[in-house]
Amino acid sequence: MYVCVCHGITDRQVREAIDRGARKLRDLREELGLCTDCGKCGPCARDLLQEAAPETDVPALGFPAMGAPQPAV
């Protein structure tokens, strides 16, 4: 399916970029050109990033992952 009609970018291309290390929308913008014209592809691209989160350790919504609390010393 097309994610970005302006640039003809498909979900497969976005997933491949994620597999190569894209972790944020900014990474997809730099690598593929997403969200550089009309921006309507942003929500779909974010969904694809979140789908990949468990497999690639991408923090949800771009917020840093919270680790287990550390005991005070």
Helices and strands as residue ranges (DSSP letters): E 2-4, E 9-10, H 11-19, H 25-32, H 42-56, G 60-62
